[in-house]
Amino acid sequence: MSPVVDGLRIDAADYAGDPDRAAIVLLHEGLGSVGLWRDVPRELHRMTKRRVIAYSRFGHGRSQPPRSPRTPSFFRDEALDVLPDLLAQLDAHAPILVGHSDGASIAIVHAAHHPVSGLALLAPHVFVEDVTIDAIWGARDAYTNGDLRERMSRHHDDPDAAFRGWCDVWLDPGFRGWDLERDVRRVKAPTLLIQGEDDPYGTLEQLDRIETYAGGSVRTLVVPGGHAPHLEQARVVVDAIVDFTADLE
């Protein structure tokens, strides 16, 4: 299916489920797409019987590129402009948002201003750490001088748009003061936090800050591995999300 937001086509996968329960909507990482969730959407659909939606943001996967380069306001633009429009089109009100990395940050901002039934946040970012910037500089080198661009081209129609839309925002000097504390304080929905203990893109301080400031109940799961716990520890992470959603509407 291909919803249209602001005149641009968005690639999405939609697995039909129980219409009386909140849909699960997946928000991918900075270099992600529908396809890069691998089996996670299908497994969540199979195990929860809920409707599950995954989509690629502008410039990612098979979605059309954004009209202009992204700026440090990207997270708020995506959370408060694009996502509400998309959810309304898909009739997915007050969903359970499952966000990975940048997608988790977008989920937090959205939940601070719109109703959600729950949040499952994988490797979330709520402030900028030196380790994150160092890792992104490494990815930039791999894209420019290594094989990262070639690998990304298998999953994105426009790998340059996908990579630059992520890299350039994070490495913008004006982004160093980015912080989601105000948004986290507004989140009242039940929240599940999951992170790899050796994540090169962020420390466990990210989870600690969310636990400290969130206004709703918070569960935390730290698993072996790095920045993609849903792929590196797929069974454990999917089971945790399924268990978390069981008591939600």
Buried (B, 14 or more C-beta within 10 A) or exposed (E): EEBEBEEBEBBBBBBEBEEEBBBBBBBBBBBBBBBBBEEBBBBBBBBBEBBBBBBBBBBBBBBBBBEEEBEBBBBBBBBBEBBBBBBEBBEBEBBBBBBBBBBBBBBBBBBBBBEBBBBBBBBBBBBBBEBBBEBBEEBBEEBEEEEBBEBBEEBBBBBBBBBBBBBBBBEBEEBBEBEBEEBBEBBBBBBBBBBBEEBBBBBBEBBEBBBEBBEEEBBBBBBEBBBBBBBBBBEBBBBBBBEBBEEBE
